[in-house]
């Protein structure tokens, strides 16, 4: 059977270049490919880096996020004209299946691929396909399939050294996809993760979990296991990990170089309004100091437009970022994803101002803010990005540790400040080669 798996093209944000869409391959689709390829001919196409070939597969699987849903429907229509059965899955389908029109796709895949795709294939062969397949059983760590790394066209990506250690997150913040559906936090087997690390063939690893440290015991056991491997690695964690000195010490010892943390807001009213219970704004500076004292850089995520935010929030947040020398910042406009607690609340309050899901990429205002206008929210979002990555504030945020300065400069200047020029260079000599250069600089400078 011929199966094609597709990642629809994402919509870039104002500050993004094509580097963003060439950053890394789609591990979700590569995982499905590994599940299916022993008995099927499986092709993976990422529309962000290549054109879709509209041939005649038996089944087309499309991975859908909220902002790519309109494009996914267009792709589905074209393939259905050829007689293909189109299966839609991914985070948005899992979270908001009840909002998807019955005519958009032939099949909805809800939940983990390991608990759905085998049944889809079997029912297709026997002519009894259902409209929905739900991963009903409790997925165990040992059930999680590794991605098919060998199917990656490395020329198209900056980084292919990406590994996942878990699924889900133990917390339930109102604005996050993890606040919807019955999504549990599951860690993979440690030996399986180590096998993936060896498969990617790099000493610099990016762990791409929602929460790398969601289980303290598992994380400590894993860090002890990888310590002899002499890796350098990055990951995303909740801020509560920063209050665990023993855990931070083990992270540093095993090769941690940077942590992505969802601070979301420096305003306690804003945090309490979305049930981000693990965050205490009063302890933020202590957390930052604990991480920086161990020579680990921080990529801080902030969300603007929470009900406690005003137009003064942007300046206050910028001042805090500069004062605490936060190395990199990712900012978002609050976006109520369908299926989340936030969407339900804003919908009931009549605050949703557009249902054009292509705008739901955290770079557009799609709701009525509580304490500022829509225009003030958007202009503040653009303003703070420009200010953070101004020459003045890049210098002011320069890390104290010399070992951190090379990766800091690479991100702040070559990815953000001069991203267009870097992207032009990538297109000339390939994203892969630029990624290798950046990786070597990051790895060997100490």
Protein Blocks (a to p, Z undefined) as FASTA:
>chain_A
ZZddddddddddfkbcfklmmmpccfklmmmmmmmmmmcccddddfkloccdddddfbdc
ddddfklmmmmmmmmmmmmmnopacddedjklmmmmmmpcfklpmbdcedjfklmmmmmm
mmmmnopacfbdcdfbccdfklpccddfklpcfklpfblcbccfbecjfbdcfkbmklgc
jbddddddfklmmmmmmmnopabdcdfbfblmlpmklmmmmmmmmmmnopacdddddfkl
mmmmklmmmmmmnopabdcddekpacfklmmmnopakbcfklmmmmmmmmmmnopacddd
ddehiakbcfklmmmmmmmmmmnopabdcdddddddehiaklmmmmmnopafbfcfklmn
opacfbdcfkbcfklmmmmmmmmmmmmmgmklmmmmocfblklmmmmmmmmmmmmmmmmm
mmmmmmmnopklmmmmmmmmmmmpZZ
